[in-house]
Amino acid sequence: MPKTIKKETIHAKGFDIGIYTADYENEFISLTDIARYKSDMPHDVVKNWMRSRETIEFLGIWESLHNSSFKQVEFDLFRAEAGLNAFTMSPTKWIDGVNAIGIVTKAGRYGGTYAHSDIALEFASWVSAEFKLYIMKDYQRLKKDENSRLSLNWNLNREIAKLNYRIHTDAIKDYLIPPELTPEQISYKYANEADMLNVVLFGMTAKQWRDANSDKKGNIRDDANLNQLLVLANMESYNAILIGQGKTMSERIVLLRKLAVKQMETLSMVSMDGIKQLPNGDST
């Protein structure tokens, strides 16, 4: 699994259920912890659930939707045998057999079998419909708290980006725009610089993004994630310095690209837990 892992705990009817994410998009919930509600031998509970034909078909559909490396031929063999008295299935057998990504096994003190939240909630329904409702209630509470924190951090970085844009545009005015340019040309120069940063970071101009996302509100930067906003703020400050040094646009594109790649790689290894929280919940 990826090195940077954010862990949380769901509390349901007196049971603690582990949950983690490595990319802040896909969350994995402990099937082992859920199974403890049903038995003191959770691994057997998970294996019993996995040997049914309905479960195999559900897992196969999930993998086919989310996993481009899913081994369909091997899955068909499992599906043909599922439900037979002699058929057995385990998380490891499933993962190795079809190259699954929806279920993972983890060794160590806090190890066990984890599954994507879609799959984990399906397993919880099989264990106990009532228990699933308790899990969902605390899971929703956890998501609400997380979204609140992310919203604060997103707005903070958006404001940082706005402040740096002022520095960035002032540098363009001082170094790139000859006095004889018309207001229209000045406006175009700003847009050109902004789109240069958009292309370096997002791979497309603002117009290209709008054309491809006509159903979304806002603009390309409103759609950015936290890491992109932070890198964008740093790019704008660095671009202002490069403009002051007289670097050509071609030179700046190369340097800014190196900065963006390095910082995105670094931020991908940093957990949001590292962002210091003030007592009232605001970020610093």
CYANA upper distance limits for C-alpha pairs under 8 A (distance plus 0.5 A):
  1 MET  CA     22 ALA  CA      8.44
  2 PRO  CA     22 ALA  CA      6.71
  3 LYS  CA     22 ALA  CA      8.31
  3 LYS  CA    269 MET  CA      7.95
  4 THR  CA     22 ALA  CA      6.43
  4 THR  CA    269 MET  CA      6.21
  4 THR  CA    270 VAL  CA      7.17
  4 THR  CA    271 SER  CA      6.83
  5 ILE  CA     20 TYR  CA      6.98
  5 ILE  CA     21 THR  CA      6.27
  5 ILE  CA     22 ALA  CA      5.14
  5 ILE  CA     23 ASP  CA      8.46
  5 ILE  CA    271 SER  CA      7.72
  6 LYS  CA     20 TYR  CA      5.92
  6 LYS  CA     21 THR  CA      5.89
  6 LYS  CA     22 ALA  CA      6.82
  6 LYS  CA    271 SER  CA      7.22
  6 LYS  CA    273 ASP  CA      8.14
  7 LYS  CA     18 GLY  CA      7.78
  7 LYS  CA     19 ILE  CA      6.31
  7 LYS  CA     20 TYR  CA      4.83
  7 LYS  CA     21 THR  CA      7.24
  8 GLU  CA     18 GLY  CA      6.68
  8 GLU  CA     19 ILE  CA      5.73
  8 GLU  CA     20 TYR  CA      6.57
  9 THR  CA     16 ASP  CA      6.76
  9 THR  CA     17 ILE  CA      6.00
  9 THR  CA     18 GLY  CA      5.22
  9 THR  CA     19 ILE  CA      6.27
 10 ILE  CA     16 ASP  CA      6.27
 10 ILE  CA     17 ILE  CA      5.45
 10 ILE  CA     18 GLY  CA      6.87
 10 ILE  CA     19 ILE  CA      7.66
 10 ILE  CA    135 ILE  CA      7.41
 10 ILE  CA    138 ASP  CA      6.42
 10 ILE  CA    139 TYR  CA      6.69
 10 ILE  CA    142 LEU  CA      8.10
 11 HIS  CA     15 PHE  CA      6.20
 11 HIS  CA     16 ASP  CA      5.33
 11 HIS  CA     17 ILE  CA      6.78
 11 HIS  CA    135 ILE  CA      7.58
 11 HIS  CA    138 ASP  CA      6.83
 12 ALA  CA     16 ASP  CA      7.12
 12 ALA  CA     17 ILE  CA      8.11
 12 ALA  CA    131 PHE  CA      7.68
 12 ALA  CA    134 TYR  CA      5.70
 12 ALA  CA    135 ILE  CA      5.79
 12 ALA  CA    138 ASP  CA      7.40
 13 LYS  CA    131 PHE  CA      7.90
 13 LYS  CA    134 TYR  CA      7.26
 15 PHE  CA     33 ASP  CA      8.13
 15 PHE  CA     37 TYR  CA      7.81
 16 ASP  CA     33 ASP  CA      7.46
 17 ILE  CA     29 ILE  CA      7.68
 17 ILE  CA     30 SER  CA      6.63
 17 ILE  CA     33 ASP  CA      5.64
 17 ILE  CA     34 ILE  CA      6.94
 18 GLY  CA     29 ILE  CA      6.42
 18 GLY  CA     30 SER  CA      5.79
 18 GLY  CA     33 ASP  CA      7.43
 19 ILE  CA     27 GLU  CA      7.29
 19 ILE  CA     28 PHE  CA      6.02
 19 ILE  CA     29 ILE  CA      4.86
 19 ILE  CA     30 SER  CA      6.64
 20 TYR  CA     27 GLU  CA      6.20
 20 TYR  CA     28 PHE  CA      5.91
 20 TYR  CA     29 ILE  CA      7.21
 21 THR  CA     25 GLU  CA      7.72
 21 THR  CA     26 ASN  CA      6.50
 21 THR  CA     27 GLU  CA      5.16
 21 THR  CA     28 PHE  CA      6.75
 22 ALA  CA     26 ASN  CA      7.93
 22 ALA  CA     27 GLU  CA      8.22
 26 ASN  CA    116 HIS  CA      7.33
 26 ASN  CA    117 SER  CA      8.20
 27 GLU  CA    116 HIS  CA      6.22
 27 GLU  CA    117 SER  CA      6.28
 28 PHE  CA    114 TYR  CA      6.20
 28 PHE  CA    115 ALA  CA      5.44
 28 PHE  CA    116 HIS  CA      4.79
 28 PHE  CA    117 SER  CA      5.96
 28 PHE  CA    120 ALA  CA      8.17
 29 ILE  CA    114 TYR  CA      5.77
 29 ILE  CA    115 ALA  CA      5.96
 29 ILE  CA    116 HIS  CA      6.81
 29 ILE  CA    117 SER  CA      6.33
 29 ILE  CA    120 ALA  CA      6.51
 30 SER  CA     34 ILE  CA      6.99
 30 SER  CA    112 GLY  CA      7.47
 30 SER  CA    113 THR  CA      6.36
 30 SER  CA    114 TYR  CA      4.74
 30 SER  CA    115 ALA  CA      6.96
 30 SER  CA    120 ALA  CA      7.91
 31 LEU  CA     35 ALA  CA      6.48
 31 LEU  CA     46 VAL  CA      7.52
 31 LEU  CA    112 GLY  CA      8.13
 31 LEU  CA    113 THR  CA      6.03
 31 LEU  CA    114 TYR  CA      5.81
 31 LEU  CA    115 ALA  CA      7.01
 31 LEU  CA    120 ALA  CA      6.75
 31 LEU  CA    123 PHE  CA      7.93
 32 THR  CA     36 ARG  CA      7.00
 32 THR  CA     42 PRO  CA      5.93
 32 THR  CA     43 HIS  CA      6.93
 32 THR  CA     46 VAL  CA      7.73
 32 THR  CA    112 GLY  CA      6.23
 32 THR  CA    113 THR  CA      6.06
 32 THR  CA    114 TYR  CA      7.69
 33 ASP  CA     37 TYR  CA      7.99
 33 ASP  CA     42 PRO  CA      7.90
 34 ILE  CA     38 LYS  CA      8.36
 34 ILE  CA     42 PRO  CA      8.49
 34 ILE  CA    124 ALA  CA      7.12
 34 ILE  CA    127 VAL  CA      8.36
 35 ALA  CA     39 SER  CA      6.90
 35 ALA  CA     41 MET  CA      8.45
 35 ALA  CA     42 PRO  CA      5.27
 35 ALA  CA     43 HIS  CA      8.10
 35 ALA  CA     45 VAL  CA      6.53
 35 ALA  CA     46 VAL  CA      7.25
 35 ALA  CA    124 ALA  CA      8.50
 35 ALA  CA    127 VAL  CA      7.47
 36 ARG  CA     40 ASP  CA      6.15
 36 ARG  CA     41 MET  CA      7.54
 36 ARG  CA     42 PRO  CA      5.74
 37 TYR  CA    127 VAL  CA      8.32
 38 LYS  CA     42 PRO  CA      8.10
 38 LYS  CA     45 VAL  CA      8.10
 38 LYS  CA    127 VAL  CA      7.05
 39 SER  CA     45 VAL  CA      7.61
 41 MET  CA     45 VAL  CA      7.31
 42 PRO  CA     46 VAL  CA      6.87
 43 HIS  CA     47 LYS  CA      6.82
 44 ASP  CA     48 ASN  CA      6.58
 45 VAL  CA     49 TRP  CA      6.80
 46 VAL  CA     50 MET  CA      6.75
 46 VAL  CA     90 SER  CA      8.05
 46 VAL  CA     91 PRO  CA      8.49
 47 LYS  CA     51 ARG  CA      6.80
 47 LYS  CA     88 THR  CA      8.05
 47 LYS  CA     89 MET  CA      6.32
 47 LYS  CA     90 SER  CA      5.55
 47 LYS  CA     91 PRO  CA      7.75
 48 ASN  CA     52 SER  CA      7.76
 48 ASN  CA     89 MET  CA      8.20
 49 TRP  CA     55 THR  CA      7.29
 49 TRP  CA    123 PHE  CA      8.01
 49 TRP  CA    126 TRP  CA      8.16
 50 MET  CA     55 THR  CA      6.21
 50 MET  CA     56 ILE  CA      6.94
 50 MET  CA     89 MET  CA      6.32
 50 MET  CA     90 SER  CA      7.22
 50 MET  CA     91 PRO  CA      8.37
 51 ARG  CA     55 THR  CA      7.64
 51 ARG  CA     56 ILE  CA      7.57
 51 ARG  CA     82 ALA  CA      6.60
 51 ARG  CA     83 GLY  CA      7.03
 51 ARG  CA     87 PHE  CA      7.13
 51 ARG  CA     88 THR  CA      6.07
 51 ARG  CA     89 MET  CA      5.60
 51 ARG  CA     90 SER  CA      8.34
 52 SER  CA     56 ILE  CA      6.89
 52 SER  CA     82 ALA  CA      6.35
 52 SER  CA     83 GLY  CA      5.64
 53 ARG  CA     57 GLU  CA      6.64
 53 ARG  CA     79 ARG  CA      7.03
 53 ARG  CA     82 ALA  CA      5.22
 53 ARG  CA     83 GLY  CA      5.65
 54 GLU  CA     58 PHE  CA      6.64
 55 THR  CA     59 LEU  CA      6.57
 56 ILE  CA     60 GLY  CA      6.51
 56 ILE  CA     78 PHE  CA      8.05
 56 ILE  CA     79 ARG  CA      6.78
 56 ILE  CA     82 ALA  CA      7.58
 57 GLU  CA     61 ILE  CA      6.69
 57 GLU  CA     79 ARG  CA      7.30
 58 PHE  CA     62 TRP  CA      6.78
 59 LEU  CA     63 GLU  CA      6.68
 59 LEU  CA    102 GLY  CA      8.38
 59 LEU  CA    119 ILE  CA      7.93
 60 GLY  CA     64 SER  CA      6.61
 60 GLY  CA     75 PHE  CA      7.36
 61 ILE  CA     65 LEU  CA      6.80
 62 TRP  CA     66 HIS  CA      6.80
 62 TRP  CA    102 GLY  CA      8.10
 63 GLU  CA     67 ASN  CA      5.55
 63 GLU  CA     70 PHE  CA      6.74
 63 GLU  CA    100 ALA  CA      7.13
 63 GLU  CA    101 ILE  CA      7.69
 63 GLU  CA    102 GLY  CA      7.20
 64 SER  CA     68 SER  CA      7.57
 64 SER  CA     70 PHE  CA      6.80
 64 SER  CA     72 GLN  CA      8.47
 67 ASN  CA    100 ALA  CA      7.96
 67 ASN  CA    101 ILE  CA      7.35
 69 SER  CA     99 ASN  CA      7.29
 70 PHE  CA     98 VAL  CA      6.31
 70 PHE  CA     99 ASN  CA      6.19
 70 PHE  CA    100 ALA  CA      6.85
 71 LYS  CA     75 PHE  CA      6.78
 71 LYS  CA     97 GLY  CA      8.20
 71 LYS  CA     98 VAL  CA      5.14
 71 LYS  CA     99 ASN  CA      6.79
 72 GLN  CA     76 ASP  CA      6.69
 72 GLN  CA     98 VAL  CA      7.62
 73 VAL  CA     77 LEU  CA      7.14
 74 GLU  CA     78 PHE  CA      7.04
 74 GLU  CA     97 GLY  CA      6.88
 74 GLU  CA     98 VAL  CA      6.33
 75 PHE  CA     79 ARG  CA      6.63
 75 PHE  CA     97 GLY  CA      8.08
 75 PHE  CA     98 VAL  CA      6.46
 76 ASP  CA     80 ALA  CA      6.65
 77 LEU  CA     81 GLU  CA      7.06
 78 PHE  CA     82 ALA  CA      6.48
 81 GLU  CA     87 PHE  CA      6.66
 82 ALA  CA     87 PHE  CA      6.48
 82 ALA  CA     88 THR  CA      8.50
 83 GLY  CA     87 PHE  CA      7.06
 89 MET  CA     93 LYS  CA      6.79
 89 MET  CA     94 TRP  CA      7.30
 90 SER  CA     94 TRP  CA      6.66
 91 PRO  CA     95 ILE  CA      6.57
 91 PRO  CA    103 ILE  CA      7.41
 91 PRO  CA    104 VAL  CA      7.79
 91 PRO  CA    105 THR  CA      7.60
 91 PRO  CA    113 THR  CA      7.65
 92 THR  CA     96 ASP  CA      6.49
 92 THR  CA    105 THR  CA      7.69
 93 LYS  CA     97 GLY  CA      6.22
 94 TRP  CA     98 VAL  CA      6.61
 94 TRP  CA     99 ASN  CA      8.10
 94 TRP  CA    100 ALA  CA      7.30
 95 ILE  CA     99 ASN  CA      5.64
 95 ILE  CA    100 ALA  CA      5.05
 95 ILE  CA    101 ILE  CA      7.66
 95 ILE  CA    103 ILE  CA      7.45
 95 ILE  CA    104 VAL  CA      7.79
 96 ASP  CA    100 ALA  CA      7.64
102 GLY  CA    115 ALA  CA      6.09
102 GLY  CA    116 HIS  CA      5.75
102 GLY  CA    119 ILE  CA      7.76
103 ILE  CA    113 THR  CA      7.66
103 ILE  CA    114 TYR  CA      6.28
103 ILE  CA    115 ALA  CA      4.78
103 ILE  CA    116 HIS  CA      6.98
104 VAL  CA    113 THR  CA      6.41
104 VAL  CA    114 TYR  CA      5.78
104 VAL  CA    115 ALA  CA      6.68
105 THR  CA    111 GLY  CA      7.74
105 THR  CA    112 GLY  CA      6.22
105 THR  CA    113 THR  CA      5.01
105 THR  CA    114 TYR  CA      6.60
106 LYS  CA    110 TYR  CA      8.28
106 LYS  CA    111 GLY  CA      5.03
106 LYS  CA    112 GLY  CA      5.74
106 LYS  CA    113 THR  CA      6.82
106 LYS  CA    114 TYR  CA      8.05
107 ALA  CA    111 GLY  CA      4.92
107 ALA  CA    112 GLY  CA      6.96
114 TYR  CA    120 ALA  CA      8.22
115 ALA  CA    119 ILE  CA      6.36
115 ALA  CA    120 ALA  CA      5.87
116 HIS  CA    120 ALA  CA      6.52
117 SER  CA    121 LEU  CA      6.50
118 ASP  CA    122 GLU  CA      7.06
119 ILE  CA    123 PHE  CA      6.77
120 ALA  CA    124 ALA  CA      6.66
121 LEU  CA    125 SER  CA      6.77
121 LEU  CA    132 LYS  CA      7.22
121 LEU  CA    136 MET  CA      8.44
122 GLU  CA    126 TRP  CA      7.12
123 PHE  CA    127 VAL  CA      6.83
124 ALA  CA    128 SER  CA      6.54
124 ALA  CA    129 ALA  CA      7.47
124 ALA  CA    131 PHE  CA      7.45
124 ALA  CA    132 LYS  CA      5.56
125 SER  CA    129 ALA  CA      5.20
125 SER  CA    130 GLU  CA      8.49
125 SER  CA    131 PHE  CA      8.20
125 SER  CA    132 LYS  CA      6.11
127 VAL  CA    131 PHE  CA      8.13
127 VAL  CA    132 LYS  CA      8.46
128 SER  CA    132 LYS  CA      6.66
129 ALA  CA    133 LEU  CA      7.05
130 GLU  CA    134 TYR  CA      7.22
131 PHE  CA    135 ILE  CA      6.77
132 LYS  CA    136 MET  CA      6.57
133 LEU  CA    137 LYS  CA      6.60
134 TYR  CA    138 ASP  CA      7.02
135 ILE  CA    139 TYR  CA      6.46
136 MET  CA    140 GLN  CA      6.44
137 LYS  CA    141 ARG  CA      6.87
138 ASP  CA    142 LEU  CA      6.63
139 TYR  CA    143 LYS  CA      6.73
140 GLN  CA    144 LYS  CA      6.57
141 ARG  CA    145 ASP  CA      6.81
142 LEU  CA    146 GLU  CA      6.65
143 LYS  CA    147 ASN  CA      6.45
144 LYS  CA    148 SER  CA      6.70
145 ASP  CA    149 ARG  CA      6.92
146 GLU  CA    150 LEU  CA      6.62
147 ASN  CA    151 SER  CA      6.42
148 SER  CA    152 LEU  CA      6.94
149 ARG  CA    153 ASN  CA      6.84
149 ARG  CA    281 GLY  CA      8.01
150 LEU  CA    154 TRP  CA      6.35
151 SER  CA    155 ASN  CA      6.59
152 LEU  CA    156 LEU  CA      6.67
152 LEU  CA    282 ASP  CA      7.14
152 LEU  CA    283 SER  CA      7.66
153 ASN  CA    157 ASN  CA      6.75
153 ASN  CA    226 LEU  CA      7.80
153 ASN  CA    282 ASP  CA      8.40
153 ASN  CA    283 SER  CA      6.90
154 TRP  CA    158 ARG  CA      6.58
154 TRP  CA    225 ASN  CA      7.93
154 TRP  CA    226 LEU  CA      5.98
154 TRP  CA    229 LEU  CA      8.39
155 ASN  CA    159 GLU  CA      6.69
156 LEU  CA    160 ILE  CA      6.85
156 LEU  CA    283 SER  CA      8.05
157 ASN  CA    161 ALA  CA      6.65
157 ASN  CA    226 LEU  CA      7.33
157 ASN  CA    229 LEU  CA      6.38
157 ASN  CA    230 LEU  CA      6.31
157 ASN  CA    233 ALA  CA      8.32
158 ARG  CA    162 LYS  CA      6.80
158 ARG  CA    229 LEU  CA      6.77
158 ARG  CA    230 LEU  CA      8.50
159 GLU  CA    163 LEU  CA      6.74
160 ILE  CA    164 ASN  CA      6.71
160 ILE  CA    230 LEU  CA      8.22
160 ILE  CA    233 ALA  CA      6.76
161 ALA  CA    165 TYR  CA      6.59
161 ALA  CA    229 LEU  CA      7.05
161 ALA  CA    230 LEU  CA      7.67
161 ALA  CA    232 LEU  CA      7.04
161 ALA  CA    233 ALA  CA      4.87
161 ALA  CA    236 GLU  CA      8.28
162 LYS  CA    166 ARG  CA      7.20
162 LYS  CA    233 ALA  CA      8.32
163 LEU  CA    167 ILE  CA      7.39
164 ASN  CA    168 HIS  CA      6.57
164 ASN  CA    233 ALA  CA      6.32
164 ASN  CA    234 ASN  CA      8.34
164 ASN  CA    236 GLU  CA      6.44
164 ASN  CA    237 SER  CA      6.40
165 TYR  CA    169 THR  CA      6.52
165 TYR  CA    233 ALA  CA      8.06
165 TYR  CA    236 GLU  CA      6.67
165 TYR  CA    237 SER  CA      8.32
166 ARG  CA    170 ASP  CA      6.61
167 ILE  CA    171 ALA  CA      6.84
167 ILE  CA    236 GLU  CA      8.21
167 ILE  CA    237 SER  CA      7.33
167 ILE  CA    240 ALA  CA      7.32
168 HIS  CA    172 ILE  CA      7.05
168 HIS  CA    236 GLU  CA      6.05
168 HIS  CA    237 SER  CA      6.72
168 HIS  CA    239 ASN  CA      7.33
168 HIS  CA    240 ALA  CA      5.43
169 THR  CA    173 LYS  CA      6.75
169 THR  CA    190 TYR  CA      7.43
169 THR  CA    240 ALA  CA      8.40
170 ASP  CA    174 ASP  CA      6.74
171 ALA  CA    175 TYR  CA      6.57
171 ALA  CA    176 LEU  CA      8.30
171 ALA  CA    240 ALA  CA      5.86
171 ALA  CA    241 ILE  CA      8.43
171 ALA  CA    243 ILE  CA      7.14
171 ALA  CA    244 GLY  CA      7.28
172 ILE  CA    176 LEU  CA      5.59
172 ILE  CA    177 ILE  CA      7.12
172 ILE  CA    190 TYR  CA      7.89
172 ILE  CA    240 ALA  CA      7.89
172 ILE  CA    243 ILE  CA      7.55
173 LYS  CA    177 ILE  CA      5.99
175 TYR  CA    243 ILE  CA      7.21
175 TYR  CA    244 GLY  CA      7.00
175 TYR  CA    246 GLY  CA      8.28
176 LEU  CA    243 ILE  CA      8.20
177 ILE  CA    181 LEU  CA      7.42
177 ILE  CA    186 ILE  CA      7.22
177 ILE  CA    189 LYS  CA      8.15
181 LEU  CA    185 GLN  CA      6.25
181 LEU  CA    186 ILE  CA      6.80
182 THR  CA    186 ILE  CA      6.74
183 PRO  CA    187 SER  CA      6.63
184 GLU  CA    188 TYR  CA      6.69
185 GLN  CA    189 LYS  CA      6.67
186 ILE  CA    190 TYR  CA      7.01
187 SER  CA    191 ALA  CA      6.87
188 TYR  CA    192 ASN  CA      6.47
189 LYS  CA    193 GLU  CA      6.78
190 TYR  CA    194 ALA  CA      6.68
191 ALA  CA    195 ASP  CA      6.44
192 ASN  CA    196 MET  CA      6.57
193 GLU  CA    197 LEU  CA      7.06
194 ALA  CA    198 ASN  CA      6.78
195 ASP  CA    199 VAL  CA      6.50
195 ASP  CA    204 MET  CA      8.29
195 ASP  CA    205 THR  CA      5.62
195 ASP  CA    206 ALA  CA      6.88
196 MET  CA    200 VAL  CA      6.72
196 MET  CA    205 THR  CA      7.99
196 MET  CA    253 ILE  CA      7.92
197 LEU  CA    201 LEU  CA      6.59
197 LEU  CA    232 LEU  CA      8.17
197 LEU  CA    235 MET  CA      7.96
197 LEU  CA    236 GLU  CA      8.23
198 ASN  CA    202 PHE  CA      5.78
198 ASN  CA    203 GLY  CA      7.09
198 ASN  CA    204 MET  CA      6.57
198 ASN  CA    205 THR  CA      6.10
198 ASN  CA    206 ALA  CA      7.41
199 VAL  CA    203 GLY  CA      4.69
199 VAL  CA    204 MET  CA      4.97
199 VAL  CA    205 THR  CA      6.05
200 VAL  CA    204 MET  CA      8.38
200 VAL  CA    253 ILE  CA      7.38
200 VAL  CA    256 LEU  CA      7.60
200 VAL  CA    257 ARG  CA      6.20
200 VAL  CA    260 ALA  CA      8.10
201 LEU  CA    228 GLN  CA      8.03
201 LEU  CA    232 LEU  CA      7.84
201 LEU  CA    257 ARG  CA      7.84
201 LEU  CA    260 ALA  CA      6.96
204 MET  CA    208 GLN  CA      6.40
204 MET  CA    209 TRP  CA      6.93
205 THR  CA    209 TRP  CA      6.77
206 ALA  CA    210 ARG  CA      6.76
206 ALA  CA    219 ASN  CA      7.58
206 ALA  CA    220 ILE  CA      6.38
207 LYS  CA    211 ASP  CA      6.61
208 GLN  CA    212 ALA  CA      6.73
209 TRP  CA    213 ASN  CA      6.42
209 TRP  CA    219 ASN  CA      8.25
209 TRP  CA    220 ILE  CA      6.60
210 ARG  CA    214 SER  CA      5.97
210 ARG  CA    219 ASN  CA      7.45
210 ARG  CA    220 ILE  CA      7.82
218 GLY  CA    222 ASP  CA      6.18
218 GLY  CA    223 ASP  CA      7.73
219 ASN  CA    223 ASP  CA      6.97
220 ILE  CA    224 ALA  CA      7.10
221 ARG  CA    229 LEU  CA      7.98
224 ALA  CA    228 GLN  CA      6.33
224 ALA  CA    229 LEU  CA      6.71
225 ASN  CA    229 LEU  CA      6.77
226 LEU  CA    230 LEU  CA      6.80
227 ASN  CA    231 VAL  CA      6.72
227 ASN  CA    264 MET  CA      7.28
227 ASN  CA    267 LEU  CA      6.96
227 ASN  CA    268 SER  CA      8.31
228 GLN  CA    232 LEU  CA      6.42
228 GLN  CA    264 MET  CA      7.84
229 LEU  CA    233 ALA  CA      6.71
230 LEU  CA    234 ASN  CA      7.01
231 VAL  CA    235 MET  CA      6.55
231 VAL  CA    260 ALA  CA      6.78
231 VAL  CA    263 GLN  CA      7.00
231 VAL  CA    264 MET  CA      7.45
232 LEU  CA    236 GLU  CA      6.66
232 LEU  CA    260 ALA  CA      8.43
233 ALA  CA    237 SER  CA      7.00
234 ASN  CA    238 TYR  CA      6.60
235 MET  CA    239 ASN  CA      6.34
235 MET  CA    256 LEU  CA      6.91
235 MET  CA    259 LEU  CA      7.84
235 MET  CA    260 ALA  CA      7.65
236 GLU  CA    240 ALA  CA      6.75
237 SER  CA    241 ILE  CA      7.10
238 TYR  CA    242 LEU  CA      6.76
238 TYR  CA    256 LEU  CA      8.13
239 ASN  CA    243 ILE  CA      6.54
239 ASN  CA    252 ARG  CA      7.51
239 ASN  CA    256 LEU  CA      7.76
240 ALA  CA    244 GLY  CA      6.79
241 ILE  CA    245 GLN  CA      6.85
242 LEU  CA    246 GLY  CA      6.97
242 LEU  CA    247 LYS  CA      6.10
242 LEU  CA    252 ARG  CA      7.14
243 ILE  CA    247 LYS  CA      6.19
243 ILE  CA    248 THR  CA      8.18
247 LYS  CA    251 GLU  CA      6.47
247 LYS  CA    252 ARG  CA      6.69
248 THR  CA    252 ARG  CA      6.67
249 MET  CA    253 ILE  CA      6.54
250 SER  CA    254 VAL  CA      7.10
251 GLU  CA    255 LEU  CA      6.94
252 ARG  CA    256 LEU  CA      6.30
253 ILE  CA    257 ARG  CA      6.42
254 VAL  CA    258 LYS  CA      6.91
255 LEU  CA    259 LEU  CA      6.86
256 LEU  CA    260 ALA  CA      6.56
257 ARG  CA    261 VAL  CA      6.62
258 LYS  CA    262 LYS  CA      6.62
259 LEU  CA    263 GLN  CA      6.55
260 ALA  CA    264 MET  CA      6.46
261 VAL  CA    265 GLU  CA      6.62
262 LYS  CA    266 THR  CA      6.70
263 GLN  CA    267 LEU  CA      6.49
264 MET  CA    268 SER  CA      6.55
265 GLU  CA    269 MET  CA      7.35
266 THR  CA    270 VAL  CA      7.29
267 LEU  CA    271 SER  CA      8.47
270 VAL  CA    274 GLY  CA      7.63
275 ILE  CA    283 SER  CA      7.29
275 ILE  CA    284 THR  CA      7.80
276 LYS  CA    283 SER  CA      6.50
276 LYS  CA    284 THR  CA      6.46
277 GLN  CA    281 GLY  CA      6.06
277 GLN  CA    282 ASP  CA      6.31
277 GLN  CA    283 SER  CA      5.32
277 GLN  CA    284 THR  CA      6.97
278 LEU  CA    282 ASP  CA      5.75
278 LEU  CA    283 SER  CA      6.46
278 LEU  CA    284 THR  CA      7.39
